[in-house]
């Protein structure tokens, strides 16, 4: 089965990884990668190098991200991606039996929508979800409409995909693929983590991943300033901030974080941990703060409480480890204090199902044969 995988960022590549590794070892699949988005951006760590290092075959590398982070630049980047993918699909329309796509980002929407005149078939992961604070919400549902196969993370999301498509055919609830990484992830000691990433986690630490809000972008700078105002009050903890995605006003938020780090010795900025590094940091930190899907989907499996700030993830189903608050310094500080007092989370992760990658593979085999 000739199968291509669309990956546009470090985030979706980390989610795909268990499935990619399983397919790579399975002679049934002829696996190819199409890398685009921030993978080719030096500002975001040029993570295409990671894909190459992992030994995957890359059929196409598409550079379309503009250096600006305005609404116009994001729209223009979508347009460039669309045009470049027209050429890809024109060339490959008879060469791929199926293309995997994931999630909801604008560049993923451009890639998938450009294929519609060419009859390309897609399998979509993480459809049916809701994030009211991000324009991703609309893109996600559109990608669902364009796709043939659907692999959702919860039963609720499977029902929503079926409602969008008007049928339950080819809709499969498999759980969150990223959690399969936990089976093969090498969990490091604090000493090993420091040796590999030069970050000392013998200090009590908080992992922060806070991206721009993309529905209403005006408050993004203020939101970032409110976050660091709150974090500045937590002086007894080391603050580890992973840098934001290529979204509207992402660069503006980066500058806020850089200034914060320059003025505080307990703040560490990280451009790209990679999946292993991010999971290990989450595992060794006291808690997670921000508005990333990783806090919603993965943190519960590491028994961590999460402070989810603002509206970006609003509407997404959550486990009992998630504490919501508004993007206001006092509320963030109170939520962090509450989470730290709770200690280790003892509940379940609603996104967990066993053997997600293998279940997807079995479904793909049946569909193809």
C-alpha positions as CSV (number, residue, x, y, z in Angstrom):
1,X,0.0,0.0,0.0
2,X,1.5,3.3,-1.1
3,X,0.8,5.7,1.7
4,X,2.0,9.3,2.2
5,X,1.9,11.3,5.4
6,X,1.4,15.1,5.6
7,X,3.4,16.6,8.4
8,X,3.7,20.4,8.9
9,X,5.2,20.8,12.3
10,X,7.1,19.2,15.2
11,X,3.8,18.8,17.0
12,X,2.0,16.6,14.4
13,X,5.2,14.7,13.7
14,X,5.4,13.7,17.4
15,X,1.8,12.5,17.3
16,X,2.3,10.5,14.1
17,X,5.6,8.9,15.3
18,X,4.3,5.6,16.7
19,X,2.3,5.0,13.6
20,X,5.2,5.9,11.3
21,X,7.6,3.6,13.1
22,X,5.1,0.7,12.9
23,X,4.5,1.3,9.2
24,X,8.2,1.6,8.5
25,X,8.7,-1.9,9.9
26,X,5.7,-3.4,8.1
27,X,6.4,-4.5,4.5
28,X,2.8,-4.1,3.6
29,X,3.3,-0.3,3.5
30,X,5.4,1.8,1.1
31,X,5.6,4.9,3.4
32,X,6.5,8.4,2.2
33,X,6.6,11.7,3.9
34,X,5.5,15.1,2.6
35,X,7.1,17.7,4.9
36,X,6.0,21.4,4.9
37,X,5.1,24.2,7.3
38,X,7.5,25.0,10.1
39,X,9.5,21.8,9.4
40,X,11.5,23.9,6.9
41,X,11.8,27.0,9.2
42,X,15.1,27.7,10.9
43,X,13.2,29.9,13.4
44,X,11.2,26.9,14.5
45,X,14.2,24.5,14.7
46,X,14.3,23.2,11.1
47,X,12.7,20.0,12.3
48,X,12.8,18.3,8.9
49,X,16.3,17.3,10.0
50,X,14.7,15.2,12.7
51,X,12.6,13.4,10.1
52,X,15.6,12.6,8.0
53,X,17.6,11.5,11.1
54,X,14.8,9.1,11.9
55,X,15.2,7.5,8.5
56,X,11.9,8.2,6.8
57,X,11.7,8.7,3.0
58,X,10.7,12.3,2.2
59,X,9.0,12.7,-1.2
60,X,8.4,16.4,-1.0
61,X,9.7,19.4,1.0
62,X,7.5,22.5,0.6
63,X,8.7,25.8,2.0
64,X,5.8,28.3,2.3
65,X,6.0,29.9,5.8
66,X,6.5,33.7,5.7
67,X,8.6,35.5,8.4
68,X,5.7,37.8,9.4
69,X,2.9,36.7,11.7
70,X,0.2,39.0,10.7
71,X,-3.3,37.9,9.5
72,X,-2.2,38.8,5.9
73,X,1.0,36.7,6.2
74,X,-0.9,33.7,7.5
75,X,-3.4,33.9,4.7
76,X,-0.6,34.4,2.1
77,X,1.2,31.4,3.5
78,X,-1.9,29.3,3.1
79,X,-2.2,30.5,-0.5
80,X,1.5,29.6,-1.3
81,X,1.0,26.2,0.3
82,X,-2.1,25.6,-1.8
83,X,-0.3,26.5,-5.0
84,X,2.7,24.3,-4.2
85,X,0.4,21.3,-3.3
86,X,-1.5,21.6,-6.6
87,X,1.8,20.6,-8.3
88,X,2.4,17.8,-5.8
89,X,-1.0,16.3,-6.2
90,X,-0.9,16.7,-10.0
91,X,2.3,14.6,-10.0
92,X,1.3,12.1,-7.4
93,X,-2.4,11.6,-8.0
94,X,-1.8,8.0,-9.2
95,X,1.1,7.2,-6.9
96,X,-0.5,7.3,-3.5
97,X,-3.3,4.9,-2.5
98,X,-4.0,7.1,0.6
99,X,-2.6,10.2,2.3
100,X,-2.7,10.6,6.1
101,X,-3.5,14.0,7.5
102,X,-3.8,15.1,11.1
103,X,-5.6,17.8,13.0
104,X,-6.6,21.3,12.1
105,X,-3.9,23.7,11.2
106,X,-4.3,26.2,8.3
107,X,-1.4,24.8,6.3
108,X,-2.9,21.2,6.7
109,X,-6.2,22.6,5.4
110,X,-4.4,24.2,2.4
111,X,-2.7,20.8,1.6
112,X,-5.9,18.8,1.8
113,X,-8.2,21.2,0.0
114,X,-5.7,21.6,-2.9
115,X,-6.2,17.8,-3.6
116,X,-9.9,17.9,-4.1
117,X,-9.9,18.1,-7.9
118,X,-7.4,15.2,-8.2
119,X,-9.4,12.6,-6.3
120,X,-6.8,12.0,-3.6
121,X,-8.1,9.9,-0.7
122,X,-7.3,11.0,2.8
123,X,-7.4,9.4,6.3
124,X,-7.9,12.0,9.0
125,X,-6.7,11.8,12.6
126,X,-8.2,13.8,15.4
127,X,-11.3,14.9,13.7
128,X,-14.5,16.0,15.4
129,X,-12.7,18.0,18.2
130,X,-13.6,21.5,19.2
131,X,-11.3,24.4,20.0
132,X,-13.4,27.6,20.1
133,X,-10.4,29.9,20.6
134,X,-8.6,28.9,17.4
135,X,-9.4,29.2,13.7
136,X,-8.3,25.6,13.6
137,X,-11.9,24.6,14.5
138,X,-13.2,25.4,11.1
139,X,-10.2,23.9,9.3
140,X,-10.6,20.7,11.2
141,X,-14.2,20.2,10.2
142,X,-13.4,21.0,6.6
143,X,-10.6,18.4,6.6
144,X,-13.1,15.9,7.9
145,X,-15.4,16.6,4.9
146,X,-12.5,16.1,2.5
147,X,-11.5,12.8,4.1
148,X,-12.5,9.2,3.5
149,X,-11.3,7.5,6.6
150,X,-11.5,8.9,10.1
151,X,-9.6,8.0,13.3
152,X,-10.9,9.9,16.3
153,X,-9.6,10.2,19.9
154,X,-12.9,9.7,21.8
155,X,-16.4,8.3,21.1
156,X,-17.9,11.8,21.4
157,X,-15.6,13.0,18.6
158,X,-16.5,9.9,16.5
159,X,-20.2,10.9,16.8
160,X,-19.4,14.4,15.7
161,X,-17.5,13.2,12.6
162,X,-20.4,11.0,11.7
163,X,-22.8,13.9,12.1
164,X,-20.5,16.1,9.8
165,X,-20.2,13.3,7.2
166,X,-23.8,12.1,7.5
167,X,-22.7,8.5,8.0
168,X,-20.8,6.3,10.5
169,X,-19.1,4.5,7.7
170,X,-15.3,4.6,7.9
171,X,-15.4,6.4,11.3
172,X,-13.2,4.7,14.0
173,X,-12.6,5.7,17.6
174,X,-9.1,4.5,18.3
175,X,-7.9,6.9,21.0
176,X,-5.1,9.4,21.0
177,X,-2.2,8.2,18.9
178,X,0.4,10.3,20.7
179,X,-0.2,8.2,23.9
180,X,1.3,5.2,22.1
181,X,4.6,7.1,22.4
182,X,4.5,6.3,26.1
183,X,5.0,2.6,25.4
184,X,8.3,3.2,23.6
185,X,9.5,6.4,25.2
186,X,12.7,6.1,27.2
187,X,12.0,7.9,30.5
188,X,15.2,9.7,31.6
189,X,16.4,10.4,35.1
190,X,16.9,14.1,36.0
191,X,20.7,13.5,35.6
192,X,20.2,12.0,32.1
193,X,17.8,14.8,31.1
194,X,20.4,17.4,32.2
195,X,23.1,15.7,30.2
196,X,21.0,15.5,27.1
197,X,19.2,18.9,27.2
198,X,21.4,21.0,29.5
199,X,18.4,21.7,31.8
200,X,18.6,21.0,35.5
201,X,15.3,19.4,36.6
202,X,16.6,18.7,40.1
203,X,15.1,22.2,40.6
204,X,11.3,22.1,40.9
205,X,10.0,23.1,37.5
206,X,6.9,24.1,35.6
207,X,6.5,23.3,31.9
208,X,4.8,26.1,30.0
209,X,3.4,25.9,26.4
210,X,1.3,28.9,25.6
211,X,0.3,29.6,21.9
212,X,-1.5,32.5,20.3
213,X,-5.3,32.6,20.3
214,X,-6.2,32.7,16.6
215,X,-10.0,33.6,16.6
216,X,-9.5,36.9,18.4
217,X,-5.9,37.8,18.0
218,X,-5.9,41.2,19.6
219,X,-5.4,40.1,23.2
220,X,-2.4,37.8,22.4
221,X,0.3,40.1,23.5
222,X,-1.6,41.0,26.7
223,X,-2.3,37.4,27.4
224,X,1.4,36.5,27.2
225,X,2.2,39.5,29.5
226,X,-0.4,38.3,32.0
227,X,1.1,34.8,31.9
228,X,4.6,36.0,32.6
229,X,3.3,38.4,35.3
230,X,1.9,35.3,37.1
231,X,4.9,33.1,36.5
232,X,7.1,35.9,37.8
233,X,5.5,35.5,41.2
234,X,6.4,31.8,41.3
235,X,10.0,32.4,42.2
236,X,10.8,29.1,43.8
237,X,10.2,27.1,40.6
238,X,12.2,27.0,37.4
239,X,10.0,28.0,34.4
240,X,10.6,26.1,31.1
241,X,8.8,27.7,28.2
242,X,8.5,26.0,24.8
243,X,8.2,28.6,22.0
244,X,4.9,29.1,20.2
245,X,3.7,27.8,16.8
246,X,3.7,29.8,13.5
247,X,0.4,31.5,14.3
248,X,-0.9,35.0,14.1
249,X,1.2,37.1,16.6
250,X,3.4,34.1,17.4
251,X,6.5,36.3,16.9
252,X,5.1,39.0,19.2
253,X,4.6,36.4,22.0
254,X,8.1,35.1,21.4
255,X,9.5,38.6,22.1
256,X,7.6,38.7,25.4
257,X,9.1,35.4,26.4
258,X,12.6,36.4,25.4
259,X,12.4,39.5,27.5
260,X,11.0,37.6,30.4
261,X,13.9,35.1,30.2
262,X,16.5,37.8,29.9
263,X,15.3,39.4,33.2
264,X,14.8,36.1,35.2
265,X,17.5,33.5,35.8
266,X,15.0,30.8,36.6
267,X,13.4,30.9,33.1
268,X,14.5,28.6,30.3
269,X,13.3,28.9,26.6
270,X,13.2,25.8,24.4
271,X,12.6,26.0,20.6
272,X,12.2,22.2,20.0
273,X,12.4,19.4,22.6
274,X,11.3,16.7,20.2
275,X,8.8,14.1,21.4
276,X,11.2,12.4,23.7
277,X,12.4,15.6,25.3
278,X,8.9,17.1,25.7
279,X,7.5,13.9,27.3
280,X,10.5,13.6,29.7
281,X,10.2,17.3,30.7
282,X,6.5,16.8,31.4
283,X,7.2,13.7,33.4
284,X,9.9,15.4,35.5
285,X,8.1,18.7,36.0
286,X,5.7,19.6,38.8
287,X,2.9,20.7,36.5
288,X,2.0,22.0,33.0
289,X,0.7,25.5,32.2
290,X,-0.5,27.0,28.9
291,X,-3.1,26.3,26.2
292,X,-1.6,23.4,24.3
293,X,-3.4,20.2,23.2
294,X,-0.5,18.3,24.8
295,X,-1.8,19.5,28.2
296,X,-5.3,18.3,27.4
297,X,-4.4,15.0,25.8
298,X,-1.1,13.8,27.3
299,X,-0.5,15.3,30.7
300,X,-3.0,13.0,32.5
301,X,-1.0,10.0,31.5
302,X,2.0,11.5,33.3
303,X,-0.2,12.1,36.4
304,X,0.3,15.9,36.0
305,X,-2.2,18.7,36.7
306,X,-2.6,21.2,34.0
307,X,-3.6,24.9,34.1
308,X,-5.4,25.6,30.8
309,X,-5.5,29.3,30.1
310,X,-8.0,31.2,28.0
311,X,-10.1,30.1,25.1
312,X,-7.8,28.3,22.6
313,X,-8.8,24.8,23.9
314,X,-12.3,25.8,24.9
315,X,-14.8,23.0,23.9
316,X,-12.3,20.2,24.0
317,X,-13.1,17.2,26.2
318,X,-10.8,17.1,29.2
319,X,-9.8,14.7,32.0
320,X,-10.2,15.7,35.6
321,X,-6.6,16.9,35.8
322,X,-7.3,20.1,33.8
323,X,-8.0,23.4,35.7
324,X,-9.3,26.2,33.4
325,X,-8.7,29.9,34.1
326,X,-8.9,33.2,32.2
327,X,-5.7,34.9,30.8
328,X,-5.4,37.2,33.8
329,X,-2.4,37.1,36.1
330,X,-4.3,36.7,39.4
331,X,-6.4,33.9,38.0
332,X,-3.4,32.1,36.5
333,X,-1.5,32.4,39.8
334,X,-4.5,31.0,41.8
335,X,-4.9,28.1,39.4
336,X,-1.2,27.3,39.6
337,X,-1.3,27.3,43.4
338,X,-4.3,25.0,43.3
339,X,-2.6,22.6,41.0
340,X,0.7,22.6,42.9
341,X,-1.2,21.8,46.2
342,X,-3.0,18.9,44.6
343,X,0.4,17.2,43.8
344,X,0.1,14.1,41.6
345,X,-3.0,13.5,39.6
346,X,-4.6,10.1,40.4
347,X,-7.4,9.9,37.8
348,X,-7.7,8.4,34.3
349,X,-6.9,9.8,30.9
350,X,-10.1,9.9,28.8
351,X,-8.0,9.9,25.6
352,X,-6.2,6.6,26.3
353,X,-6.9,3.4,24.4
354,X,-4.3,0.7,24.0
355,X,-2.5,-0.1,20.7
356,X,-3.7,2.8,18.7
357,X,-1.1,2.5,15.9
358,X,-1.7,-1.2,15.4
359,X,-5.5,-0.6,15.4
360,X,-5.1,2.0,12.7
361,X,-2.8,-0.3,10.7
362,X,-5.4,-3.1,10.8
363,X,-8.1,-0.8,9.6
364,X,-6.0,0.5,6.8
365,X,-5.2,-3.1,5.7
366,X,-8.9,-4.1,5.6
367,X,-9.8,-0.9,3.8
368,X,-7.1,-1.4,1.1
369,X,-7.7,-5.1,0.6
